């Protein structure tokens, strides 16, 4: 299983916001902390806003902040919401793919089982589990301890 960069960046943005816990920050803050593209992170922030996981604040002191408590943000739910497709092989695509052995192949069922197991593990965790030790994360993300 491989997640898209969009999902990866969504998780990173939420981790950053949960590590701060001091209100509003900017997408630029997140981009600088991780060394990521601001433009890509703007799209991620929009997705997270649409999912009600991030709130946007307008104005001079505007930016983004968590829209829910970290313990209310399920990792499995987030991954399902941000991934466009879970086709691990061609036969798992919506149209069924073009593989000639699809009618007799058992791989598709095995891959579905593996994907279900992957998501079941993620369903056991929340954002709060990831940021359990904020004191270790803050310096790595360049977050000022007083502001955090």
C-alpha positions in Angstrom: 0.0 0.0 0.0 1.3 3.4 -0.9 -0.4 6.6 0.0 -0.4 9.7 -2.2 1.6 12.8 -1.3 -1.7 14.5 -0.7 -2.5 12.1 2.1 1.1 12.2 3.4 1.0 16.0 3.5 -2.4 16.1 5.1 -1.1 13.9 7.9 1.9 16.1 8.3 -0.2 19.3 8.4 -2.4 17.9 11.1 0.6 16.7 13.1 2.0 20.2 12.9 -1.2 21.8 14.0 -1.7 19.4 16.8 1.8 19.9 18.0 1.3 23.7 18.2 -2.0 23.7 20.0 -1.6 27.5 20.3 -4.2 28.7 17.8 -3.6 29.9 14.3 -0.6 29.3 12.1 0.0 29.8 8.4 0.4 27.3 5.6 3.9 28.9 5.2 4.7 27.8 8.8 3.9 24.2 7.9 5.7 24.4 4.5 8.9 25.8 6.2 8.8 23.2 9.0 8.7 20.3 6.6 10.5 21.8 3.6 7.4 21.3 1.4 5.8 23.2 -1.4 3.5 25.9 -0.1 1.3 25.6 -3.2 0.8 21.9 -2.6 0.0 22.5 1.0 -2.6 25.1 0.1 -4.5 22.4 -1.7 -4.1 20.1 1.3 -5.4 22.8 3.6 -8.4 23.2 1.4 -9.1 19.4 1.5 -8.8 19.4 5.3 -11.1 22.4 5.5 -13.6 20.7 3.3 -13.4 17.7 5.7 -14.0 20.0 8.7 -10.6 18.9 10.1 -9.1 22.4 9.7 -10.6 25.8 10.2 -9.4 28.8 8.3 -9.2 32.2 9.9 -9.4 35.3 7.7 -7.7 38.6 8.2 -4.3 39.9 9.1 -3.7 37.4 11.8 -5.4 34.7 9.8 -4.3 31.2 9.0 -5.3 27.7 9.9 -6.0 25.7 13.0 -7.4 22.3 14.0 -11.2 22.1 13.5 -11.5 19.1 15.8 -9.7 17.8 18.9 -6.8 15.5 18.0 -8.6 12.6 19.7 -11.5 13.0 17.3 -9.5 12.8 14.1 -9.2 9.1 13.1 -6.2 8.2 11.0 -8.1 5.6 9.0 -11.0 7.9 8.3 -8.5 10.6 7.1 -6.7 8.2 4.8 -10.0 7.0 3.3 -11.1 10.6 2.8 -7.9 11.8 1.1 -7.0 8.9 -1.0 -8.6 8.9 -4.5 -8.3 5.2 -5.2 -7.2 2.0 -3.4 -6.5 -0.1 -6.5 -3.4 -2.1 -5.5 -3.5 -3.9 -8.8 -5.2 -3.3 -12.2 -7.9 -5.9 -11.4 -9.1 -3.7 -8.4 -9.9 -0.7 -10.6 -13.5 0.3 -11.1 -13.7 -1.2 -14.6 -12.0 -4.4 -13.4 -8.9 -3.8 -15.5 -7.8 -5.8 -18.5 -5.9 -8.7 -17.0 -6.8 -11.8 -18.9 -6.6 -14.1 -15.8 -9.0 -11.9 -13.7 -11.9 -14.4 -13.9 -9.7 -17.2 -12.3 -7.2 -15.2 -10.3 -7.4 -15.2 -6.5 -4.9 -12.3 -6.1 -7.7 -9.7 -6.1 -9.3 -11.2 -3.0 -5.9 -11.4 -1.2 -5.2 -7.7 -2.0 -8.7 -6.7 -0.7 -7.9 -8.6 2.5 -4.5 -6.9 2.8 -6.1 -3.4 2.2 -8.8 -4.1 4.8 -6.1 -5.1 7.3 -4.1 -1.9 6.5 -7.1 0.3 7.1 -8.2 -1.6 10.2 -4.8 -0.9 11.8 -5.1 2.8 10.9 -8.6 2.8 12.4 -7.2 2.0 15.8 -5.4 5.4 16.0 -6.1 9.1 16.2 -4.1 12.2 15.7 -3.7 12.3 19.4 -1.8 9.0 19.3 0.6 10.5 16.8 1.3 13.6 18.8 1.4 12.0 22.2 4.8 13.5 22.9 4.6 17.0 21.6 7.7 18.0 23.5 9.8 15.8 21.1 7.9 17.0 18.0 8.0 20.7 18.6 11.8 21.2 18.2 11.9 19.0 15.2 9.3 21.1 13.6 10.8 24.4 14.7 7.9 25.3 16.9 8.8 27.7 19.7 8.2 26.0 23.0 6.6 29.2 24.5 4.2 29.4 21.5 3.3 25.7 21.7 
